[in-house]
Amino acid sequence: MLQKNDIVEVEISDLSYEGAGIAKHEGFVFFVENALPGEVIQMRVLKVNKQSGFGKVDAYLKVSPIRNTDLDLTYLRTGIADFGHLAYEEQLIFKRKQIQDNLYKIAGISDVIVNKTLGMEEPVAYRNKAQVPVRRVNGQLETGFFRKHSHDLIPISDYYIQHKEMDRLINFVRDLLRRFEVKPYDEKEQTGLIRNIVVRRSHYSGEMMLIFVTTRSKVFRINQVIEQIMAAFPKVVSIIQNINDQNTNIIFGKEFRILYGKDTITDSMLGNQYAISAQSFYQVNTVMAEKLYQMAIDFSALTADDVVIDAYCGIGTIGLSFAKNVKVVYGVEVVEAAVRDAEKNAIRNGITNAHFVADTAENALAKWGEEGIKPSVILVDPPRKGLTESFIQASVAMAPQKIIYISCNPATMARDVKRYQELGYQLKKVQPVDLFPQTHHVETIVLLSRK
């Protein structure tokens, strides 16, 4: 019987969806970090459950030709780039296979072609948003990332998948906080001032927003800190303080204060301008989000007579991208602040044929149905948990010709597609898009047509 710290020789046969190597030994399935299919390793047993366990690499006996050997392992340990050890072309192949496997296992679909994953030309330094914890490590204030499944901070100065200008700003702020002897947050003791630094950056204008998440409102010598930041980073047009005094993993508290400049930055997507606030949901990879939305438009084959419903509309980015090609767009979002942003974004772009409501998607669809609104296209972009049965029923009751489903979770997408097929819709097209290179996440666009 295998026990903790035993060392065995195993061959890695597959990857889990989160990027761990899978090895089988004596009837057990082991998950091994930083191990790739085809590799033979000496594995140290870390933990054994009834039928599965976890191991780590003690030595590589045979290394895979698809390994990216240049990766700093910090990015694997923190989960920043949990696929970074896999060559980029192979990441794209793996993500496509994951969608194929889910459609087959969950929905029983094998006769629809899953297109090749649409990848990035430069699959690093793409993120336009950073949320970085501030802690004390070895007696010094540090910024970095937590080790996976822990709250131990690993100091980092190059975040690999974030835009380099954001990395520069974070490191500059870290050094300033040290010089002004600002106390970092201590979770155990519930002491200290600065919990997190959040940075957002506009892809097209380069404008940046800096948010200090603090445990209390008063920040000693904050004006001097701001002056130094302004002198070094003229592209920082917004500095905001968020106060979070709760013992929680949630980053933001309820109160925001503007310390300098504006409360938003502006970015553009497919030619429309968007104001992005501290809390706005905005895709973290602008380059690929534009390709994703363009593909959704292409899948819809829109005409000037189309009526589009954008469920889960956020600040309006997808719906407003559709608006210039169609008769009217109706958007629904449960977060009221996002709906106000969507309305402002419509005005900002001179779009008069888009209407937004704050409600659950199910309620809004039912009300629109009662009002006699007949959509030809319903667009859904749900959270990871996918669609509810009541939403699926409400959307089918409106009998749109097409449903465009944008998914961030292949398993719930396959489950929902199966349900739509049972209710008279047919899966026509599947396109994976790599919105999150170097990580296990994959975005998928699906076209369902009414039979």
N, C-alpha and C positions, 0 to 999 in steps of 0.2 A: 504493500500500500504506500502510495507516494505521500511524502510529508514535507512540511516547510523546510526550505534550504537544501532539499535534494537537488542534485544536478543530473540532468538527463540530456541525451542527444535527440533532437527532433528536427523534422523538416516542416517549414511553414507552407501550408497548402492554400491559404486564402487570406483575404483581409476582411475584418469586420467593417461595418459602415462608418465607424468612427476612426478607422485607420490602424487598428491593432492587428498584428499578425495572428493567424489562427493555426494552431498545431494540435494534432491528435496523438495521444499517448496513453496506452493501456486503458482504452475506453473513455478517457477524459478528453474534453475539449479545453485547450488552454489559450488564453488571450495574452499576447506578448507585445509590449510597446517597442517601436523601432525595429520591427522585423517584417520582411517582405516575402511574398510568395516566391518559392524556389530557393530561399535561403536555408542552409543547414546550420543550426546553432547548438551550442551547449546552453541549456536553459536552466536557470535557477528557479525552483518552485517558490512562489511568494505566498500562495493561498490555495487551498483545495476545498471545493464545495462538493455536493453530492455527485454531480456529473461534469462539472466544469471547474476551471481554476484560472489563476493568473500566474504568469511567469515573467522573468526578465532575462535579457541576453547576458550570459556570462562571457561567451566568446562566439565569434562568427567563424564557422568552419568553411562555409561557402557563401559568398556575397552575391546578391542579385545584380545582374547587369542593368536593371531599371532603377537602381538606387541613386539618389542625388547625394553624392558624398560631400558636397560643400556646405551642407546645412549645419548651423550652430544648433546643438541639441537643446539649448534653452527653449527654442521655439516649439519643440515637441513636448518638453516637460511642462510648459505652461499652457499648452493647447493653442497658442497663437497660430501655429501652422502645423496642425496635427497630420497633414498629408505632405509636409515639406520634404520629407525624406524620399518621396516617390517622384520620379522624373515627371515633368509637367504633362507631356503627351499621355503618359500612363494614367495620370490623375483624371484626364478627360475621358479616357476609355473606361476607367473604373466607375465614374459617375454615370455614364450611359448604361453600363451593365447593371448598376444598382436600380435604375428606373425600370429596365427590362425585367429584372428579377422580381421587383415588387408588383409590376403589372401582371406577371405570370402567376406568382404565388398567391396574391391576394385577390386579383380580379379575373384570373384564368385567361388572360389575354396574351396571345403569342403571335397573332397574325397582323398586328399593326407595327409598322416600322418605327422604331425610336431613332430619330436622326442623330448624327454625331454631335457630341457636346460642342457648343459654340464657346471657344476659349479666348483668352486675352493674348495680345501680342507681347505685352510686358506684364507678366503675371505677379509682379511684386509692387510694393509702395503705392497701392491703389486706394486704400481706405481714406475716406474723407471725414471720418469721425474717430476720436480716441477717447477712451474712458480709463484713466490710469490711477490706480491706488497710490496713496502717499503713506509710507510707514517708516519706522526706524529700524534699520538693519545694522548690526555691529556698531551701535552708538551714533549712527549718522542718518539724517533724513535721506530717503531714497524714493525714486519713482521706478515702477517696473510692472510686473505682472505676477499674480499668484501662481504657485505651483499647482498643477491639476489636483482637484479634490482636496484642496487645503487652503489655509489663509496665510501661508508662508510666502512672503514677498521675495521674488527673485529680481534684483536690480537689473534694469535694461536701459540702454541708451539708443539702440537702433531696433525699432519694432518690426522691421522686415516688410510687413504688408501695409504699413501706414505711409502716407505721403511724407517725404523726407523733411519738408518745411514744418510739419507738425511735430516731428521728432525733435527738430532743432528748438522749437518753442518750448516743448515740455522740458528739455534738458536745461534751457536757459532759466525757466521758472524754478526748476529744482535747485539750481545753483543760487538763485536770488533768495529763495526761502531759507537755504542754509546760512547765507550771509546775514540775513536779518534775524536769524535764530528763531524762526517760526517752528512751533512744536507740531510734529506729525501726530495723527490720530493713533491711539493705542486701543485696539478692540477689547483686550482683556480688562484693562484698567478703566476703560471708558473715559480716557483723558486725551488731551492734545486738541489741536485746532483744525488742521487741514486733513480732510479725509481723502478727497479725490481731485484730480485735475481733469477736466473734460475739454476737448478741443474739437471744433468743427471747422471745416475748410471748404470754401466754394471751389469747385473744379475749374470753372471758367474764369472767374475774376480773381481767384486767389485770396479773397477776403477770409479772415479767420475770426472765430469767436472763441474766447477763453472763459471757462467757468470754474470758479473756485468753489468746491463743496466743503463747507465748514460746519463745525459743531455749534458755533454760536455766532451772533451777529457782529460783535466787535472784532476787528482785525487790526492789530497794532501796526502802524506805519504803512498801511495799505497804499496810501497815495504815493509814497516813494517807490513802492514796488511797481505800481502802475506806470509811473513816469519812466522807469527804466525799461519796462516792456515796450512802451510806445516808441522810445528812442531806437530800440533795437529791431522792432517789428512793426513798421508802418502799416502792414496789411492787417494787423489786428484792429478791427473796427468795432468790436464789442467785447467788453469785459463785464462778466456777471458774477454775482455771488449767490449761491444757493445754500440755504441753512437747513441742515439735517441733523437734529439732535437725538434721533432714535437709534436704538441698538438693532440695526437691520442690515440686510445685504442689499436692499434697494438703494440705488445711488442718490437720487434726488429726494430732498424733503419738499414740503409744499411751498416754501417762500423763496421767491427770486427777487434780487435787487440789481438794478443796473449800476455798475460802478463807473463805467466809461462807455461813451459812444451809443450805439443803437442796441435794440433788443433782438435784432435779426441780422442774418447775412443773406445775400442774394446769390442764387445760382440759376443756371438755365438747363432745361432738358428738352430736347427736340424742339428748340426754338422758343419755348415758353420760359418766362422768368418766374422763379419761386422765392418767396421769403421763408427762410428757415429759422425757427426759434430754437431755444435751448432744448425744448421737449419734442419738437416736430419729428414724426417718423419720416425719414428720407433715406432712400437706398444708399448704402455706404460706398458703392462702387458706381460712380456716375457714368463712366465709359460703357460698362456692360448694362447698366439700367436702361440707357438709351437704346441699346440693341434689343433688350428684352421688350421694351414698350413698342418699338418699331415692329418687332416680330408679332406682337399681339395685334397690332393694327393690320399687318399683312394677313395674318390668320383669319381676321374678321371679314376681309374683303369688303370693306365698308362702302356704302353708297350714300348720297345726299339725303335719301329718305329714311335712313336707319334711325331707330330710337334705341339708345344704349343705356343700360343701367350698370353703374359702377358700384358694386357692393364692396365694403371695406375700402372706401375711397381715400382715407388719410387726408393729406393736404391738397388732394386733387390731381396729383402728378399724372396718373394714368388717364383718368376721365378727361382732363383738359387736353391731353395729347390727342385724344380721339375727337374732341369737339369740332375741330375745323373740317372734319371729313363727313359729319353726320348732321341730321336734323336737330336732335336734342340729346343731351346727356343728363341723367339723374344720378346723383351720387349719395350714398349713405355711409355714415361713420358714427360709431358709438361715442367717440371722444369729441366733446363739444368744441374745445379749443381748436382741434384739427379742422372741424367744419367751418369755423370762422376764418381760419387760414385759407381753406379752399375757396371760400367766397371772395376773400381779398385777392387771391391769386387769379381768379376768373376776371375780376375787375382790372387787375394789373395788366393782364394780357388782352384786354378788350374782348373777352369772350362773353357773349350774352345768352348763349343757348345751353348753359350748364346750370343746374339747380341742385343744391345740396341740403340734406337734412341730417340732424343729429338724432339717431335712433338705433335700435338693433336692426340688422339687415332683414331679419324675418318680418318684423313689424312693418318696416318701410315697404317691403315688397307687397305685403297684404294690403296696406293702405293704397298704394299705387294701383294695384289690381282693381280695388273697389272704385277708384276714380276713372277706370277705363283706360289706363295707360298700358299700351301693348308694345313691349320691347321686342326688337328683332334680335338684339345681342345682349346677353347678360355676362358681365365680366366679374370674376371673383378672384380675390387675392387674399385668402384667409390666413390666420396665424397657423403655427405648426400643428395645432390640434385638428385642422381641417374644418369641414363644414358640418353643421348640425343637421340631423334628419329633418327638423322643421324648416330649415332654410332650403334644403334640397326640394322638399315638397312644395314650398312657396314658389321657388324658381320654376319648377316644372309646371305648376298651375298657370303661370303666365305664358307658357308655350312659346318661348323665344325660338327662333330658327337655329341660333348658335349659342353655345356657352363657351366662353374662353376662361380657362382655369389656370391661374398662375399659382404655382405651389412651391413652398420651401421645404416640403417633407414628402418624399416619394411614397411612404407607406400610407399616410392618410389620403394622399392624392389617389392612389390605386383603389383604396376602399371606397372613396366618393365616386370615382369613375364607374366602378362596378354598380353602385346604386343608381347612377344616372342611366346606365345601360338597361337596367331592369325596368326603368320608368320611361323607356322609349327614345333614348338618345344613343348615338353611336360614336365611339372614339374614332376620330379621323386622322389627327396629327399629334405628334409628341416631339417637342424640341427642348432638350436640356440646354441651359445657359449657365456658364461658370461665373456667377456673380461673386464667388468667394474663393478665388484661387488659393492654393496651399492649405485649404481646410476641407473637412469632410462634407460641408454643406453644398447643396446643389439646388438650383432653381429650375423649374420645368414649366413650359407652356403647353397646354393641351387644348385641342379643339374638339368639342363635342357637337354633333349636328343632330337635329330632330329627325327621326326616321320617317 
